Amino acid sequence: MKKSKQAIKKSLMFPILILGLIFLIACGGQQGGATPTTGSTGTSSPSPSAQSPSPSPTTAASSPAPQLKLINDGYLTVGTDASYPPMESVDPKTGQIVGADVDLANALAKAMGLKGAKMVNNSFDTIIAALQRGKFDIIMSSMNDTPERRQQVDFVDYMTASIGIVVPSDSNIKADSYKDLCGYTISVQRGTVELDELQKVNEQCTKKMTLKTFTQDTDAWQALVSGHVDVYTSDLPVTAFHIKENPSKFKLAGEPFSAGQNYGIAVPKNRQDLKDALAKALEQIRASGEYDRILKKWGVEGAALKE
């Protein structure tokens, strides 16, 4: 049956309306900005709220690079024998351990992205064994980097080491080496390079030395102060400190002489990651000038690394 003209008109209007609506929707979508914003990739970039914020340069620089396993999170735990001023000693007023090694340990810790250093007092003659038992992360205690000690620990060298010989101001003893001390009574700390060298030289002495040994270097010093020995010997920074404190009573018996090794930061044998982090931190504080400022503060700038 044929449709009327009115019916035909109505049937044609509906598709036209549908087509017009589709056209309007398409145009509206184009104006909404769906064009890719990342250039040649053709992928749209995420909205700013969806992106992770980039760290500021300050935050990135202060973050520890590798995640180190440490005894105290965020801190470098450092073993030291606090009887060795000006390198490490107990401040009688505060009870805190102070000295060049303490300041250097804190500077190194912060250069590693840590909060600081925690100092642990330990007698020198048992300090390597304590490190191996896990009592602290490292040792900073004016320790000479010797071949014998390298069999037990690794080292990061950080200062040069020299030896001084101290006598009373009115003493006639003159000594530029331990070979000049045969026949005398000498006070020295146990576990030190000084004691090792004295024992070696004493084997060659016709008239033997009398060696009085002490657990703490401060006690060895007091043996000279109290007149119980003829000579006291220790590392040059320590002997220079004692003479500076008592300039009219004591003097060096001769020129200081090299110990043949540097001071080293002792690190457990299985901690290459910690050794590398310390070496990098040492480079940083030397480059920044902080290393030199710390040594000068404690009067030991003459023991700075040369290279």
VMD Tcl script that draws the C-alpha trace (Angstrom):
set ca {
  {0.00 0.00 0.00}
  {1.36 3.42 -0.97}
  {2.19 5.95 1.79}
  {0.74 9.45 1.77}
  {2.98 12.50 1.08}
  {2.68 13.52 4.75}
  {3.90 10.13 5.90}
  {6.82 10.21 3.50}
  {7.90 13.62 4.78}
  {7.80 12.41 8.36}
  {9.82 9.30 7.54}
  {12.56 11.40 5.85}
  {12.86 13.90 8.70}
  {14.00 11.34 11.32}
  {17.24 10.23 9.54}
  {18.10 13.90 8.84}
  {17.73 14.75 12.53}
  {19.92 11.80 13.52}
  {22.66 12.85 11.07}
  {22.59 16.42 12.37}
  {22.91 15.26 15.96}
  {25.94 13.07 15.10}
  {27.61 16.04 13.37}
  {27.12 18.30 16.38}
  {28.56 15.69 18.79}
  {31.62 15.21 16.58}
  {32.33 18.94 16.43}
  {31.89 19.32 20.19}
  {34.36 16.48 20.86}
  {36.99 18.07 18.65}
  {36.75 21.36 20.55}
  {37.33 19.45 23.86}
  {41.08 19.07 23.14}
  {41.57 15.32 22.64}
  {44.55 16.03 20.39}
  {47.73 14.22 21.71}
  {50.10 16.60 23.57}
  {53.33 14.65 23.49}
  {54.39 15.27 19.92}
  {55.46 12.43 17.68}
  {54.47 9.59 20.00}
  {50.78 10.22 19.53}
  {50.11 9.40 23.23}
  {48.35 11.88 25.44}
  {50.30 12.99 28.52}
  {48.87 12.37 31.99}
  {47.38 15.22 33.95}
  {49.72 17.03 36.35}
  {48.03 15.43 39.37}
  {48.83 11.97 38.05}
  {52.58 12.60 37.69}
  {55.12 11.85 40.43}
  {56.78 15.08 41.64}
  {60.45 15.40 40.73}
  {62.77 15.56 43.77}
  {64.37 18.92 44.39}
  {68.17 19.11 43.91}
  {68.65 19.56 47.67}
  {66.66 16.45 48.56}
  {68.40 14.35 45.93}
  {71.87 15.41 47.08}
  {71.22 14.58 50.74}
  {69.80 11.10 50.12}
  {72.16 8.17 50.72}
  {73.09 6.64 47.36}
  {73.28 2.92 48.14}
  {71.20 1.72 51.10}
  {73.88 0.72 53.61}
  {73.26 -1.84 56.32}
  {74.19 -0.07 59.55}
  {73.92 -0.91 63.25}
  {71.84 2.22 63.91}
  {69.59 3.33 61.04}
  {70.62 6.75 59.78}
  {73.85 6.84 61.78}
  {77.43 5.67 61.39}
  {78.43 3.85 64.60}
  {82.13 4.44 65.21}
  {84.46 2.64 67.61}
  {87.20 4.74 69.17}
  {89.59 4.72 72.12}
  {88.82 8.08 73.71}
  {92.18 8.47 75.47}
  {94.03 10.16 72.64}
  {93.63 13.96 72.65}
  {93.27 15.88 70.42}
  {92.15 13.05 68.14}
  {89.60 11.52 70.52}
  {89.03 12.06 74.23}
  {86.24 12.53 76.76}
  {85.35 16.12 77.55}
  {85.35 16.24 81.38}
  {82.67 18.94 81.40}
  {80.12 17.19 79.19}
  {81.18 13.54 79.26}
  {81.00 13.55 75.45}
  {83.71 12.17 73.17}
  {85.33 15.02 71.25}
  {88.26 15.45 68.89}
  {89.41 15.55 65.28}
  {88.30 11.97 64.61}
  {84.85 12.72 66.04}
  {84.37 15.75 63.80}
  {85.70 13.87 60.77}
  {83.36 10.93 61.47}
  {80.35 13.24 61.59}
  {81.42 15.03 58.40}
  {81.84 11.70 56.60}
  {78.47 10.43 57.84}
  {76.67 13.52 56.57}
  {78.48 13.34 53.22}
  {77.10 9.78 52.99}
  {73.56 11.11 53.47}
  {73.31 10.04 57.11}
  {72.27 12.06 60.17}
  {75.66 11.82 61.87}
  {78.02 9.55 63.80}
  {77.53 7.74 67.11}
  {80.86 7.30 68.94}
  {81.46 4.18 71.07}
  {84.40 4.16 73.52}
  {86.47 0.95 73.46}
  {89.99 0.09 74.65}
  {92.44 0.12 71.76}
  {93.91 -3.34 72.33}
  {90.50 -5.01 71.79}
  {88.97 -2.61 69.29}
  {89.47 -4.71 66.13}
  {87.93 -7.77 67.80}
  {84.96 -5.61 68.87}
  {84.49 -4.43 65.26}
  {84.52 -8.03 64.05}
  {81.85 -8.92 66.62}
  {79.61 -6.17 65.21}
  {79.85 -3.68 68.08}
  {80.27 -0.80 65.61}
  {80.29 -0.19 61.84}
  {83.85 1.18 61.59}
  {86.85 2.23 63.68}
  {88.19 5.79 63.68}
  {90.82 5.89 66.42}
  {94.13 7.18 65.02}
  {94.78 3.62 63.88}
  {97.79 3.01 61.66}
  {97.08 1.10 58.47}
  {99.62 -1.72 58.87}
  {100.09 -4.97 56.90}
  {99.33 -6.98 60.04}
  {96.03 -5.20 60.65}
  {95.10 -5.48 56.97}
  {94.86 -9.23 57.49}
  {91.91 -8.58 59.81}
  {90.22 -5.44 58.41}
  {90.19 -3.19 55.36}
  {91.23 0.47 55.52}
  {90.36 3.84 54.03}
  {93.41 6.04 54.76}
  {92.55 9.56 55.90}
  {95.62 11.14 57.62}
  {99.39 10.75 57.74}
  {101.03 9.40 60.89}
  {104.27 10.38 62.63}
  {105.74 9.48 66.01}
  {106.92 11.81 68.77}
  {109.11 11.14 71.83}
  {108.46 13.31 74.90}
  {110.78 13.94 77.86}
  {110.80 16.41 80.76}
  {112.15 19.86 79.87}
  {115.28 19.35 81.98}
  {116.07 15.92 80.49}
  {119.35 15.33 78.62}
  {117.85 12.56 76.50}
  {118.08 13.26 72.77}
  {116.31 10.86 70.43}
  {115.36 11.06 66.76}
  {114.35 7.40 66.67}
  {113.71 4.50 69.04}
  {117.29 3.32 68.54}
  {118.35 6.24 70.73}
  {116.27 5.00 73.69}
  {118.18 1.84 74.65}
  {118.60 1.68 78.43}
  {115.71 4.02 79.27}
  {112.29 3.40 80.87}
  {109.48 4.20 78.43}
  {105.70 4.42 78.79}
  {103.53 3.42 75.83}
  {99.99 2.31 75.09}
  {99.27 -1.36 74.40}
  {98.21 -2.49 70.93}
  {99.97 0.40 69.18}
  {102.51 0.67 66.39}
  {104.77 2.44 68.90}
  {104.88 -0.62 71.16}
  {105.50 -2.94 68.19}
  {108.42 -0.81 67.01}
  {109.90 -0.43 70.50}
  {109.87 -4.20 70.99}
  {111.62 -4.75 67.65}
  {114.32 -2.18 68.44}
  {114.73 -3.49 71.99}
  {115.82 -6.85 70.61}
  {118.88 -5.07 69.15}
  {119.69 -3.02 72.25}
  {122.77 -4.06 74.26}
  {121.33 -2.26 77.27}
  {117.62 -3.08 77.18}
  {114.74 -0.66 77.42}
  {112.20 -1.07 80.20}
  {108.77 -0.84 78.57}
  {105.82 0.08 80.77}
  {102.57 -0.55 78.87}
  {99.09 0.83 79.55}
  {95.58 0.14 78.27}
  {94.91 3.85 77.82}
  {97.30 6.35 76.31}
  {96.35 8.94 78.92}
  {97.70 6.59 81.60}
  {100.95 6.21 79.68}
  {101.20 10.01 79.63}
  {100.53 10.25 83.35}
  {103.42 7.85 83.98}
  {105.76 10.51 82.56}
  {103.97 13.34 84.38}
  {104.35 11.52 87.71}
  {108.04 10.76 87.08}
  {107.70 6.97 86.86}
  {109.34 6.77 83.42}
  {112.08 8.61 81.52}
  {110.22 8.84 78.21}
  {106.68 8.80 76.83}
  {105.98 8.07 73.19}
  {102.86 8.30 71.04}
  {101.62 9.66 67.72}
  {102.80 13.17 66.93}
  {99.39 14.90 67.21}
  {99.02 13.51 70.73}
  {102.56 14.33 71.89}
  {102.25 17.84 70.41}
  {98.97 18.32 72.29}
  {100.49 17.36 75.65}
  {103.50 19.66 75.14}
  {101.19 22.52 74.13}
  {99.23 21.99 77.37}
  {102.47 21.89 79.44}
  {105.03 23.96 77.49}
  {107.34 24.66 80.42}
  {107.45 21.08 81.70}
  {107.91 18.87 78.63}
  {109.55 18.85 75.21}
  {110.19 16.61 72.23}
  {113.41 14.64 72.62}
  {114.19 15.12 68.93}
  {112.65 15.36 65.49}
  {109.41 13.43 64.91}
  {109.81 10.48 62.58}
  {107.48 8.70 60.20}
  {105.57 5.66 61.36}
  {105.65 4.40 57.78}
  {101.85 4.17 57.54}
  {98.82 6.45 57.39}
  {95.90 6.59 59.77}
  {93.13 4.41 58.38}
  {89.41 4.02 58.94}
  {89.02 0.31 59.71}
  {86.14 -1.45 57.93}
  {85.06 -5.11 58.25}
  {86.47 -7.33 55.52}
  {83.05 -8.18 54.06}
  {81.86 -4.56 53.71}
  {83.16 -3.33 50.36}
  {79.98 -1.24 49.99}
  {80.75 0.64 53.22}
  {84.41 1.05 52.30}
  {83.47 2.54 48.91}
  {80.92 4.90 50.48}
  {83.52 6.14 53.01}
  {86.15 6.68 50.31}
  {83.68 8.72 48.25}
  {82.63 10.75 51.30}
  {86.29 11.47 52.14}
  {86.84 12.81 48.62}
  {83.81 15.07 49.06}
  {84.87 16.63 52.37}
  {88.41 17.14 51.10}
  {87.13 18.85 47.96}
  {84.76 21.08 49.95}
  {87.50 22.20 52.37}
  {85.72 20.79 55.42}
  {88.49 18.23 55.98}
  {91.16 20.96 56.23}
  {88.95 23.11 58.48}
  {88.48 20.23 60.95}
  {92.21 19.41 61.13}
  {93.08 23.08 61.63}
  {90.47 23.40 64.40}
  {92.25 20.66 66.37}
  {95.80 21.77 65.53}
  {96.65 18.68 63.48}
  {96.69 20.19 59.98}
  {100.26 18.94 59.51}
  {98.89 15.40 59.37}
  {96.62 16.06 56.36}
  {96.87 13.67 53.43}
  {99.25 15.05 50.84}
  {97.91 13.53 47.64}
}
mol new
graphics top color blue
foreach p $ca { graphics top sphere $p radius 0.5 }
foreach p [lrange $ca 0 end-1] q [lrange $ca 1 end] { graphics top cylinder $p $q radius 0.2 }
display resetview
